[in-house]
Protein backbone atom coordinates (compact mmCIF):
# COMPACT_ATOMS: atom_id res chain seq x y z
CA UNK A 1 0.00 0.00 0.00
CA UNK A 2 1.49 3.34 -1.08
CA UNK A 3 2.06 6.19 1.36
CA UNK A 4 -0.38 8.27 -0.69
CA UNK A 5 -3.21 5.75 -0.30
CA UNK A 6 -2.58 5.45 3.44
CA UNK A 7 -2.70 9.25 3.73
CA UNK A 8 -5.96 9.33 1.81
CA UNK A 9 -7.42 6.71 4.15
CA UNK A 10 -6.32 8.71 7.22
CA UNK A 11 -7.93 11.86 5.81
CA UNK A 12 -11.16 10.02 4.96
CA UNK A 13 -11.29 8.43 8.41
CA UNK A 14 -10.95 11.79 10.09
CA UNK A 15 -13.79 13.37 8.08
CA UNK A 16 -16.45 10.76 8.86
CA UNK A 17 -19.07 11.21 11.58
CA UNK A 18 -17.08 9.39 14.25
CA UNK A 19 -18.60 10.88 17.36
CA UNK A 20 -22.28 9.92 17.67
CA UNK A 21 -24.57 7.07 18.69
CA UNK A 22 -27.05 5.47 16.32
CA UNK A 23 -30.48 4.68 17.78
CA UNK A 24 -33.69 3.83 15.92
CA UNK A 25 -32.19 4.82 12.58
CA UNK A 26 -30.97 8.25 13.74
CA UNK A 27 -27.59 9.68 14.74
CA UNK A 28 -27.62 11.37 18.13
CA UNK A 29 -25.43 12.94 20.79
CA UNK A 30 -25.58 12.01 24.43
CA UNK A 31 -28.69 13.26 26.22
CA UNK A 32 -26.42 14.50 28.99
CA UNK A 33 -24.00 16.10 26.50
CA UNK A 34 -21.19 14.06 28.06
CA UNK A 35 -18.27 13.10 25.84
CA UNK A 36 -15.19 10.91 25.99
CA UNK A 37 -11.80 11.50 24.38
CA UNK A 38 -10.38 8.68 22.28
CA UNK A 39 -6.61 8.22 22.30
CA UNK A 40 -3.98 6.89 19.94
CA UNK A 41 -2.04 4.44 22.15
CA UNK A 42 1.11 4.93 20.08
CA UNK A 43 1.31 8.62 21.00
CA UNK A 44 -1.14 9.19 23.86
CA UNK A 45 -2.75 11.92 21.75
CA UNK A 46 -6.47 12.52 21.42
CA UNK A 47 -7.72 11.47 17.98
CA UNK A 48 -11.40 12.10 18.54
CA UNK A 49 -14.16 12.91 20.99
CA UNK A 50 -17.28 10.77 21.08
CA UNK A 51 -20.65 10.92 22.79
CA UNK A 52 -20.83 9.23 26.19
CA UNK A 53 -24.17 7.53 26.66
CA UNK A 54 -25.83 6.25 29.80
CA UNK A 55 -28.88 4.35 31.01
CA UNK A 56 -31.36 6.59 29.16
CA UNK A 57 -29.75 5.99 25.77
CA UNK A 58 -29.63 2.23 26.44
CA UNK A 59 -33.34 2.29 27.29
CA UNK A 60 -34.09 4.08 24.02
CA UNK A 61 -31.98 1.65 22.01
CA UNK A 62 -33.46 -1.49 23.57
CA UNK A 63 -37.02 -0.26 23.08
CA UNK A 64 -36.22 0.59 19.45
CA UNK A 65 -34.82 -2.90 18.93
CA UNK A 66 -37.88 -4.43 20.62
CA UNK A 67 -40.26 -2.51 18.35
CA UNK A 68 -38.28 -3.46 15.26
CA UNK A 69 -38.47 -7.11 16.26
CA UNK A 70 -42.08 -7.25 17.49
CA UNK A 71 -43.73 -4.77 15.12
CA UNK A 72 -41.27 -3.79 12.40
CA UNK A 73 -41.33 -6.96 10.36
CA UNK A 74 -37.59 -7.64 10.43
CA UNK A 75 -37.86 -11.30 11.58
CA UNK A 76 -40.49 -11.93 8.86
CA UNK A 77 -38.45 -10.38 6.08
CA UNK A 78 -37.67 -12.87 3.35
CA UNK A 79 -34.40 -14.68 3.95
CA UNK A 80 -33.14 -13.67 0.52
CA UNK A 81 -33.70 -10.00 1.31
CA UNK A 82 -31.73 -10.29 4.56
CA UNK A 83 -28.96 -12.09 2.69
CA UNK A 84 -28.82 -9.38 0.01
CA UNK A 85 -28.49 -6.70 2.69
CA UNK A 86 -25.59 -8.55 4.34
CA UNK A 87 -23.90 -8.93 0.94
CA UNK A 88 -24.23 -5.16 0.44
CA UNK A 89 -22.59 -4.54 3.82
CA UNK A 90 -19.74 -6.89 2.89
CA UNK A 91 -19.19 -5.02 -0.38
CA UNK A 92 -19.16 -1.65 1.39
CA UNK A 93 -16.63 -2.98 3.91
CA UNK A 94 -14.38 -4.10 1.09
CA UNK A 95 -14.67 -0.73 -0.64
CA UNK A 96 -13.64 1.02 2.59
CA UNK A 97 -11.20 -1.62 3.87
CA UNK A 98 -8.14 0.64 4.04
CA UNK A 99 -10.07 3.27 5.96
CA UNK A 100 -11.17 0.66 8.52
CA UNK A 101 -7.60 -0.62 8.82
CA UNK A 102 -6.34 2.90 9.49
CA UNK A 103 -9.08 3.55 12.06
CA UNK A 104 -8.30 0.39 14.03
CA UNK A 105 -4.57 1.02 13.93
CA UNK A 106 -4.94 4.63 15.09
CA UNK A 107 -7.45 3.68 17.78
CA UNK A 108 -6.11 0.28 18.89
CA UNK A 109 -2.40 0.54 18.08
CA UNK A 110 -1.98 -2.77 16.28
CA UNK A 111 0.30 -2.85 13.21
CA UNK A 112 -1.41 -1.76 10.01
CA UNK A 113 -0.82 -5.15 8.38
CA UNK A 114 -2.89 -6.78 11.16
CA UNK A 115 -5.67 -4.22 10.83
CA UNK A 116 -5.81 -4.82 7.08
CA UNK A 117 -6.36 -8.49 7.70
CA UNK A 118 -9.08 -7.63 10.22
CA UNK A 119 -10.90 -5.45 7.70
CA UNK A 120 -10.82 -8.21 5.12
CA UNK A 121 -11.99 -10.74 7.69
CA UNK A 122 -14.90 -8.55 8.76
CA UNK A 123 -16.17 -8.30 5.18
CA UNK A 124 -15.86 -12.06 4.79
CA UNK A 125 -17.89 -12.62 7.97
CA UNK A 126 -20.84 -10.69 6.56
CA UNK A 127 -20.51 -12.59 3.30
CA UNK A 128 -20.31 -15.97 5.07
CA UNK A 129 -23.41 -15.41 7.20
CA UNK A 130 -25.29 -13.98 4.22
CA UNK A 131 -24.74 -17.35 2.60
CA UNK A 132 -26.22 -19.18 5.60
CA UNK A 133 -29.47 -17.18 5.69
CA UNK A 134 -31.19 -19.16 2.95
CA UNK A 135 -29.89 -22.60 3.93
CA UNK A 136 -32.21 -25.24 5.47
CA UNK A 137 -32.72 -24.83 9.20
CA UNK A 138 -35.62 -27.16 10.05
CA UNK A 139 -36.31 -30.87 10.51
CA UNK A 140 -39.24 -33.28 10.32
CA UNK A 141 -39.74 -36.43 12.41
CA UNK A 142 -41.60 -39.69 11.98
CA UNK A 143 -43.39 -40.22 15.27
CA UNK A 144 -45.61 -43.13 16.49
CA UNK A 145 -48.93 -41.38 15.94
CA UNK A 146 -50.99 -39.68 13.25
CA UNK A 147 -48.87 -36.61 13.80
CA UNK A 148 -46.42 -34.77 11.60
CA UNK A 149 -43.77 -33.45 13.94
CA UNK A 150 -41.36 -30.77 12.82
CA UNK A 151 -38.86 -28.30 14.15
CA UNK A 152 -38.40 -24.75 12.91
CA UNK A 153 -35.69 -22.28 13.91
CA UNK A 154 -36.69 -18.75 14.83
CA UNK A 155 -34.69 -15.66 15.83
CA UNK A 156 -34.10 -15.28 19.55
CA UNK A 157 -35.23 -11.66 19.60
CA UNK A 158 -33.42 -8.61 20.95
CA UNK A 159 -29.71 -9.16 21.58
CA UNK A 160 -27.29 -7.04 23.59
CA UNK A 161 -23.75 -7.28 22.21
CA UNK A 162 -20.68 -6.02 24.05
CA UNK A 163 -17.41 -5.77 22.12
CA UNK A 164 -13.81 -5.81 23.43
CA UNK A 165 -11.03 -3.40 22.50
CA UNK A 166 -8.47 -5.87 21.12
CA UNK A 167 -10.31 -6.58 17.84
CA UNK A 168 -12.81 -3.73 17.54
CA UNK A 169 -14.02 -4.34 13.97
CA UNK A 170 -13.71 -8.13 13.73
CA UNK A 171 -15.40 -8.89 17.04
CA UNK A 172 -18.26 -6.56 16.13
CA UNK A 173 -18.70 -8.16 12.71
CA UNK A 174 -18.75 -11.69 14.08
CA UNK A 175 -21.60 -10.74 16.40
CA UNK A 176 -23.60 -8.41 14.17
CA UNK A 177 -23.56 -10.57 11.03
CA UNK A 178 -25.03 -13.80 12.48
CA UNK A 179 -27.56 -11.89 14.58
CA UNK A 180 -28.90 -10.00 11.56
CA UNK A 181 -28.76 -13.15 9.43
CA UNK A 182 -30.92 -14.95 11.99
CA UNK A 183 -33.49 -12.13 12.05
CA UNK A 184 -32.60 -10.73 15.46
CA UNK A 185 -32.40 -7.06 16.34
CA UNK A 186 -29.43 -5.74 18.28
CA UNK A 187 -28.08 -3.14 20.66
CA UNK A 188 -24.30 -3.06 20.54
CA UNK A 189 -21.65 -1.31 22.63
CA UNK A 190 -17.96 -1.04 21.69
CA UNK A 191 -15.22 -0.83 24.30
CA UNK A 192 -14.82 2.72 25.57
CA UNK A 193 -11.25 2.82 24.24
CA UNK A 194 -12.03 1.75 20.65
CA UNK A 195 -15.37 3.02 19.30
CA UNK A 196 -14.24 4.52 15.99
CA UNK A 197 -14.41 1.59 13.57
CA UNK A 198 -17.79 0.46 14.91
CA UNK A 199 -19.24 3.95 14.47
CA UNK A 200 -17.95 3.90 10.90
CA UNK A 201 -19.45 0.43 10.38
CA UNK A 202 -22.85 1.79 11.43
CA UNK A 203 -22.55 4.42 8.73
CA UNK A 204 -22.27 1.54 6.27
CA UNK A 205 -25.23 -0.31 7.82
CA UNK A 206 -27.27 2.85 7.34
CA UNK A 207 -26.02 3.25 3.77
CA UNK A 208 -26.86 -0.39 3.01
CA UNK A 209 -30.49 0.25 3.96
CA UNK A 210 -30.87 -1.51 7.30
CA UNK A 211 -34.35 -0.69 8.67
CA UNK A 212 -34.60 1.66 11.65
CA UNK A 213 -34.29 -0.01 15.04
CA UNK A 214 -32.80 -3.28 13.75
CA UNK A 215 -29.27 -2.31 14.81
CA UNK A 216 -28.55 0.29 17.48
CA UNK A 217 -25.20 1.64 18.66
CA UNK A 218 -24.72 2.95 22.20
CA UNK A 219 -21.43 4.39 23.47
CA UNK A 220 -20.41 4.49 27.10
CA UNK A 221 -18.81 2.75 30.05
CA UNK A 222 -19.32 -0.91 30.85
CA UNK A 223 -20.42 -0.30 34.42
CA UNK A 224 -23.30 1.92 33.23
CA UNK A 225 -24.23 1.14 29.63
CA UNK A 226 -23.08 -2.48 29.65
CA UNK A 227 -24.74 -3.26 32.96
CA UNK A 228 -28.14 -2.09 31.73
CA UNK A 229 -27.73 -4.02 28.49
CA UNK A 230 -27.08 -7.21 30.48
CA UNK A 231 -30.01 -6.99 32.88
CA UNK A 232 -32.77 -5.26 30.89
CA UNK A 233 -35.98 -7.35 30.82
CA UNK A 234 -36.69 -6.61 27.14
CA UNK A 235 -33.41 -8.20 26.06
CA UNK A 236 -33.52 -11.90 25.15
CA UNK A 237 -29.81 -12.66 24.86
CA UNK A 238 -26.47 -11.13 25.82
CA UNK A 239 -23.34 -11.78 23.75
CA UNK A 240 -20.09 -10.66 25.34
CA UNK A 241 -16.39 -10.98 24.58
CA UNK A 242 -13.94 -9.91 27.28
CA UNK A 243 -12.47 -10.82 30.64
CA UNK A 244 -13.75 -13.72 32.72
CA UNK A 245 -14.60 -11.60 35.78
CA UNK A 246 -16.81 -9.33 33.66
CA UNK A 247 -18.38 -12.37 32.03
CA UNK A 248 -19.32 -13.72 35.44
CA UNK A 249 -20.95 -10.37 36.32
CA UNK A 250 -22.91 -10.45 33.07
CA UNK A 251 -24.15 -13.98 33.80
CA UNK A 252 -25.37 -12.85 37.20
CA UNK A 253 -27.12 -9.81 35.74
CA UNK A 254 -28.76 -11.91 33.02
CA UNK A 255 -29.90 -14.59 35.47
CA UNK A 256 -32.76 -12.55 36.94
CA UNK A 257 -34.64 -12.71 33.63
CA UNK A 258 -33.15 -16.06 32.52
CA UNK A 259 -31.58 -14.60 29.40
CA UNK A 260 -29.51 -16.66 27.05
CA UNK A 261 -25.83 -15.73 27.23
CA UNK A 262 -22.91 -16.19 24.89
CA UNK A 263 -19.55 -15.56 26.53
CA UNK A 264 -16.12 -15.64 24.91
CA UNK A 265 -13.81 -15.02 27.85
CA UNK A 266 -10.18 -15.17 28.93
CA UNK A 267 -7.44 -17.69 28.36
CA UNK A 268 -4.03 -18.85 29.44
CA UNK A 269 -3.41 -21.12 26.52
CA UNK A 270 -0.65 -23.75 26.34
CA UNK A 271 1.63 -24.16 23.34
CA UNK A 272 3.25 -27.60 23.66
CA UNK A 273 6.47 -28.26 21.74
CA UNK A 274 7.89 -31.78 21.61
CA UNK A 275 11.53 -32.50 20.77
CA UNK A 276 10.62 -34.00 17.38
CA UNK A 277 8.83 -30.85 16.17
CA UNK A 278 10.12 -28.90 13.20
CA UNK A 279 12.40 -26.51 15.06
CA UNK A 280 12.10 -23.36 12.92
CA UNK A 281 8.34 -23.70 12.59
CA UNK A 282 7.85 -24.18 16.32
CA UNK A 283 9.99 -21.15 17.19
CA UNK A 284 8.19 -19.02 14.63
CA UNK A 285 4.75 -19.88 15.96
CA UNK A 286 5.83 -19.55 19.57
CA UNK A 287 6.64 -15.91 18.76
CA UNK A 288 3.50 -15.37 16.72
CA UNK A 289 1.32 -17.05 19.34
CA UNK A 290 2.20 -14.55 22.07
CA UNK A 291 3.49 -11.36 20.44
CA UNK A 292 0.92 -10.80 17.67
CA UNK A 293 -1.43 -7.94 18.58
CA UNK A 294 0.98 -7.21 21.48
CA UNK A 295 -0.22 -10.35 23.29
CA UNK A 296 -3.66 -8.78 23.68
CA UNK A 297 -5.40 -11.87 22.34
CA UNK A 298 -7.73 -14.09 24.34
CA UNK A 299 -6.29 -17.19 22.66
CA UNK A 300 -2.64 -16.10 22.92
CA UNK A 301 -0.12 -18.88 23.43
CA UNK A 302 1.02 -17.31 26.67
CA UNK A 303 2.37 -20.55 28.17
CA UNK A 304 5.12 -22.32 26.22
CA UNK A 305 5.58 -25.94 27.29
CA UNK A 306 8.96 -27.28 26.10
CA UNK A 307 10.25 -30.82 26.22
CA UNK A 308 13.39 -30.62 28.36
CA UNK A 309 15.75 -32.11 25.79
CA UNK A 310 15.31 -29.10 23.47
CA UNK A 311 15.02 -26.44 26.16
CA UNK A 312 18.47 -24.83 25.86
CA UNK A 313 18.54 -24.61 22.06
CA UNK A 314 14.92 -23.53 21.75
CA UNK A 315 15.07 -20.83 24.41
CA UNK A 316 18.31 -19.38 23.04
CA UNK A 317 16.76 -19.01 19.59
CA UNK A 318 13.44 -17.75 20.96
CA UNK A 319 15.03 -15.00 23.05
CA UNK A 320 17.27 -13.89 20.18
CA UNK A 321 14.28 -13.67 17.83
CA UNK A 322 12.09 -11.88 20.42
CA UNK A 323 14.74 -9.19 20.84
CA UNK A 324 14.70 -8.62 17.08
CA UNK A 325 10.98 -7.78 16.93
CA UNK A 326 10.44 -4.26 15.61
CA UNK A 327 8.25 -2.42 18.12
CA UNK A 328 6.74 0.90 17.14
CA UNK A 329 3.64 2.82 16.04
CA UNK A 330 1.20 0.71 14.09
CA UNK A 331 1.04 3.21 11.24
CA UNK A 332 4.72 2.57 10.50
CA UNK A 333 4.76 -0.14 7.82
CA UNK A 334 7.91 -1.66 9.33
CA UNK A 335 6.33 -2.19 12.77
CA UNK A 336 5.85 -5.80 13.85
CA UNK A 337 4.44 -5.14 17.34
CA UNK A 338 2.61 -2.01 18.46
CA UNK A 339 1.66 -0.43 21.80
CA UNK A 340 -0.71 -1.72 24.40
CA UNK A 341 -4.21 -0.27 24.31
CA UNK A 342 -3.85 2.19 27.18
CA UNK A 343 -1.65 3.45 29.96
CA UNK A 344 -3.83 1.50 32.40
CA UNK A 345 -3.27 -1.75 30.53
CA UNK A 346 0.45 -1.05 30.18
CA UNK A 347 0.76 -0.52 33.92
CA UNK A 348 -1.21 -3.69 34.59
CA UNK A 349 1.19 -5.72 32.45
CA UNK A 350 4.24 -4.08 34.04
CA UNK A 351 2.82 -4.98 37.45
CA UNK A 352 2.53 -8.64 36.40
CA UNK A 353 6.15 -8.54 35.28
CA UNK A 354 7.14 -7.37 38.75
CA UNK A 355 5.00 -10.12 40.27
CA UNK A 356 6.87 -12.66 38.15
CA UNK A 357 10.20 -11.43 39.46
CA UNK A 358 8.93 -11.44 43.04
CA UNK A 359 7.69 -15.01 42.63
CA UNK A 360 11.17 -16.14 41.61
CA UNK A 361 10.80 -16.58 37.86
CA UNK A 362 13.84 -15.73 35.70
CA UNK A 363 13.42 -12.86 33.27
CA UNK A 364 15.20 -13.71 30.01
CA UNK A 365 14.36 -10.61 27.99
CA UNK A 366 12.15 -7.55 27.99
CA UNK A 367 10.24 -6.67 31.11
CA UNK A 368 10.28 -2.89 30.72
CA UNK A 369 8.55 0.02 29.05
CA UNK A 370 10.05 1.19 25.77
CA UNK A 371 10.65 4.94 25.57
CA UNK A 372 13.54 5.38 23.13
CA UNK A 373 13.21 6.32 19.49
CA UNK A 374 10.13 8.49 19.85
CA UNK A 375 8.12 5.94 21.82
CA UNK A 376 8.10 7.86 25.10
CA UNK A 377 4.50 9.08 24.78
CA UNK A 378 3.07 5.71 23.80
CA UNK A 379 2.26 2.59 25.79
CA UNK A 380 4.98 0.21 24.60
CA UNK A 381 6.44 -2.81 26.42
CA UNK A 382 9.35 -4.86 25.13
CA UNK A 383 8.63 -8.52 24.27
CA UNK A 384 9.05 -10.33 27.58
CA UNK A 385 9.97 -13.96 28.35
CA UNK A 386 10.08 -15.68 31.74
CA UNK A 387 11.51 -19.10 32.57
CA UNK A 388 12.11 -21.11 35.78
CA UNK A 389 8.39 -20.87 36.45
CA UNK A 390 6.25 -23.01 38.74
CA UNK A 391 2.63 -24.03 38.08
CA UNK A 392 1.36 -22.14 41.12
CA UNK A 393 2.84 -18.78 40.09
CA UNK A 394 0.39 -16.01 39.23
CA UNK A 395 2.14 -15.30 35.93
CA UNK A 396 1.45 -18.93 34.98
CA UNK A 397 -2.14 -19.04 36.22
CA UNK A 398 -3.54 -15.59 35.42
CA UNK A 399 -4.29 -13.91 32.12
CA UNK A 400 -1.84 -11.02 31.68
CA UNK A 401 -3.08 -9.87 28.25
CA UNK A 402 0.19 -8.44 27.06
CA UNK A 403 3.50 -9.42 25.42
CA UNK A 404 4.59 -11.73 28.24
CA UNK A 405 5.48 -15.39 27.65
CA UNK A 406 6.07 -17.90 30.46
CA UNK A 407 8.00 -21.10 29.79
CA UNK A 408 7.33 -24.44 31.47
CA UNK A 409 9.15 -27.73 30.83
CA UNK A 410 8.07 -31.39 30.74
CA UNK A 411 9.63 -34.82 30.29
CA UNK A 412 6.68 -37.02 29.34
CA UNK A 413 3.53 -36.75 27.30
CA UNK A 414 1.44 -37.20 30.43
CA UNK A 415 3.23 -34.38 32.22
CA UNK A 416 2.71 -32.07 29.24
CA UNK A 417 -1.03 -32.75 29.30
CA UNK A 418 -1.24 -32.22 33.05
CA UNK A 419 0.57 -28.88 32.84
CA UNK A 420 -1.45 -27.79 29.80
CA UNK A 421 -4.75 -28.37 31.60
CA UNK A 422 -3.51 -26.86 34.86
CA UNK A 423 -5.39 -23.54 34.84
CA UNK A 424 -9.02 -22.48 35.16
CA UNK A 425 -9.06 -21.55 31.47
CA UNK A 426 -9.74 -23.68 28.43
CA UNK A 427 -9.90 -21.46 25.37
CA UNK A 428 -7.10 -22.64 23.09
CA UNK A 429 -3.97 -24.74 22.81
CA UNK A 430 -1.46 -26.14 20.33
CA UNK A 431 0.83 -29.15 19.87
CA UNK A 432 4.00 -29.18 17.77
CA UNK A 433 5.36 -32.60 16.84
CA UNK A 434 6.24 -34.64 13.76
CA UNK A 435 4.47 -37.68 15.24
CA UNK A 436 0.89 -37.60 13.96
CA UNK A 437 -0.41 -40.18 16.43
CA UNK A 438 1.10 -38.31 19.37
CA UNK A 439 -0.35 -35.04 18.12
CA UNK A 440 -3.82 -36.57 18.05
CA UNK A 441 -3.45 -38.17 21.47
CA UNK A 442 -2.38 -34.94 23.12
CA UNK A 443 -4.78 -32.62 21.32
CA UNK A 444 -7.75 -34.84 22.25
CA UNK A 445 -6.81 -34.58 25.92
CA UNK A 446 -6.49 -30.80 25.99
CA UNK A 447 -9.45 -29.23 27.75
CA UNK A 448 -9.77 -26.41 25.23
CA UNK A 449 -12.25 -25.37 22.56
CA UNK A 450 -9.82 -24.18 19.86
CA UNK A 451 -6.73 -26.27 19.13
CA UNK A 452 -4.01 -26.45 16.52
CA UNK A 453 -1.39 -28.97 15.43
CA UNK A 454 1.89 -27.54 14.09
CA UNK A 455 0.47 -24.03 13.81
CA UNK A 456 -0.97 -21.32 16.06
CA UNK A 457 -3.73 -18.73 15.73
CA UNK A 458 -5.37 -19.42 12.34
CA UNK A 459 -9.07 -18.60 12.62
CA UNK A 460 -11.75 -19.37 10.06
CA UNK A 461 -15.26 -18.00 9.70
CA UNK A 462 -16.45 -21.50 8.85
CA UNK A 463 -15.30 -23.07 12.15
CA UNK A 464 -16.68 -22.50 15.67
CA UNK A 465 -14.83 -20.36 18.19
CA UNK A 466 -15.21 -20.69 21.96
CA UNK A 467 -13.82 -22.27 25.09
CA UNK A 468 -14.10 -24.82 27.87
CA UNK A 469 -14.13 -24.16 31.62
CA UNK A 470 -13.95 -20.47 32.57
CA UNK A 471 -13.13 -19.42 29.01
CA UNK A 472 -16.76 -19.09 28.08
CA UNK A 473 -20.16 -20.44 27.11
CA UNK A 474 -21.41 -21.04 23.57
CA UNK A 475 -19.66 -20.59 20.25
CA UNK A 476 -19.17 -17.87 17.66
CA UNK A 477 -18.49 -18.25 13.93
CA UNK A 478 -19.54 -21.06 11.62
CA UNK A 479 -22.94 -22.71 11.72
CA UNK A 480 -22.53 -23.04 15.49
CA UNK A 481 -22.28 -19.26 15.80
CA UNK A 482 -25.35 -18.81 13.62
CA UNK A 483 -27.39 -21.20 15.76
CA UNK A 484 -26.54 -19.19 18.89
CA UNK A 485 -29.03 -16.59 17.61
CA UNK A 486 -31.85 -19.05 16.85
CA UNK A 487 -34.57 -20.57 19.03
CA UNK A 488 -35.85 -24.11 18.41
CA UNK A 489 -39.62 -24.52 18.11
CA UNK A 490 -41.44 -27.87 17.90
CA UNK A 491 -44.63 -27.96 15.76
CA UNK A 492 -46.99 -30.96 15.78
CA UNK A 493 -49.70 -31.29 13.10
CA UNK A 494 -52.61 -33.66 13.65
CA UNK A 495 -53.16 -35.65 10.44
CA UNK A 496 -56.29 -37.40 11.74
CA UNK A 497 -58.53 -34.63 12.94
CA UNK A 498 -61.14 -36.11 15.30
CA UNK A 499 -61.83 -36.02 19.05
CA UNK A 500 -59.23 -37.74 21.20
CA UNK A 501 -61.84 -39.54 23.29
CA UNK A 502 -59.76 -39.10 26.41
CA UNK A 503 -62.73 -37.73 28.36
CA UNK A 504 -66.01 -39.46 27.63
CA UNK A 505 -69.09 -37.38 26.86
CA UNK A 506 -71.79 -38.25 29.40
ABEGO torsion letter per residue (X at the ends): XBAAAAAAAAAAAAABBBABBBBGGBBBBBAAGBBBBBBBAAAGBBAEBBBBBBAAAAAAAAAAAAAAAAAAGAAABBAAAAAAAAAAAAAAAAAAAAAAAAAAAAAAGBBAAAAAAAAAAAAAAAAAAAAAAABBABBBBBBBBBBBBBBBBBBAEBBBBBBBAABAAAAAAAAAAAAAAAGBBBBBBBBAABAAAAAAAAAAAAAAGBBBGABBBBBEBAAAAAAAAAABAABABBBBBEBAAAAAAAAAAAAAAGBBBBBBBBBBBBBBBBAABBAAAAAAAAAAAAABGGGBBAABBABBBBBAAAAAAAAAAAAAAAAABBBBBAABAABABBBBABAAAAAAAAAAAAAAAAAGBBBABEGBBBABGGAAABBBBBBBBBBGBBAABAAAABBAGBBBBBBBBBABAAAAAAAAAABABAABEBBBBABAAAAAAAAAABBBABBBBGBBGBBBAABBBEBBEAAEBEBBEEAAAAAAABBBBBBBBBABBBBAGABBBX
